[in-house]
Amino acid sequence: MPSRWVKVKTFKSLSTSKLEKKLQNFKSYNSFDIIEIKRHSYLFLNIVEVYYKDKT
């Protein structure tokens, strides 16, 4: 049952384009059920939190 828990992957970057590229790579190489994607911006730092579950 622990494999069905919600997990969080955090990406940080100074530029939004690099951050989007990291997010697209994460989506394309992994087969997860993505629940929610939250984007935050603190001064010059951009943060994306991806909440997901394993499909197994």
Backbone torsions as a table, in degrees:
resi	resn	phi	psi	omega
1	MET	NA	-29.8	-179.3
2	PRO	-61.5	-22.5	180.0
3	SER	-69.4	-16.4	179.8
4	ARG	-92.3	2.3	178.7
5	TRP	-69.2	155.0	177.4
6	VAL	-76.9	133.5	179.5
7	LYS	-117.8	159.8	-179.0
8	VAL	-125.9	132.0	173.5
9	LYS	-118.1	127.3	-177.0
10	THR	-111.6	132.0	175.8
11	PHE	-117.5	138.6	178.7
12	LYS	-129.4	141.4	179.2
13	SER	-161.1	156.7	177.1
14	LEU	-83.2	-28.4	179.4
15	SER	-111.0	144.0	-178.8
16	THR	-71.0	-31.1	-179.7
17	SER	-66.7	-41.3	177.3
18	LYS	-67.2	-35.7	178.8
19	LEU	-65.6	-43.2	177.6
20	GLU	-64.8	-36.2	178.0
21	LYS	-65.3	-42.2	177.1
22	LYS	-62.0	-41.4	179.8
23	LEU	-65.3	-43.3	178.6
24	GLN	-64.9	-38.6	176.8
25	ASN	-64.2	-41.3	178.5
26	PHE	-62.3	-43.0	179.7
27	LYS	-66.4	-39.8	-174.0
28	SER	-77.4	-32.2	-176.5
29	TYR	-91.1	-9.8	-178.2
30	ASN	-123.4	144.7	178.1
31	SER	-109.1	78.9	-179.9
32	PHE	-111.9	158.2	169.3
33	ASP	-88.2	103.1	-178.9
34	ILE	-79.8	125.5	-177.5
35	ILE	-91.2	-48.1	-175.3
36	GLU	-154.7	148.3	175.2
37	ILE	-125.2	121.0	179.1
38	LYS	-111.8	134.1	178.4
39	ARG	-114.7	135.2	178.3
40	HIS	-130.3	153.4	176.4
41	SER	-137.3	122.9	178.2
42	TYR	-122.7	106.8	-175.9
43	LEU	51.8	-106.5	-178.4
44	PHE	-101.7	-0.3	-176.8
45	LEU	-101.8	127.3	177.2
46	ASN	-106.3	135.2	-176.1
47	ILE	-130.0	136.8	174.2
48	VAL	-123.7	130.7	175.1
49	GLU	-113.5	124.4	-179.7
50	VAL	-109.5	118.9	176.8
51	TYR	-97.9	125.5	-174.2
52	TYR	-147.6	165.5	173.7
53	LYS	-126.0	149.6	173.1
54	ASP	-71.8	147.4	179.2
55	LYS	-81.6	-13.9	-178.1
56	THR	-77.2	NA	NA
